[in-house]
Amino acid sequence: MTRSTVLQAEVKGALEDFRQYQKREGLNDADAVRDLLSFALRIKLNDSDYDRSS
């Protein structure tokens, strides 16, 4: 069984969009961050133009 990786980061600001997403999905802080981080990583890792400037 693999161990979980623990990440910790301070996020400055009010995070209204995060709280709105969290409430809409009915998630706690950890689950909401995990969901959004996974989503962002899928986008970044699958973007063929990732290293190219726009």
Secondary structure, 3 states (H helix, E strand, C coil): CCCCCCCCCCCCCCCHHHHHHHHHHCCCHHHHHHHHHHHHHHHHHHCCCCCCCC
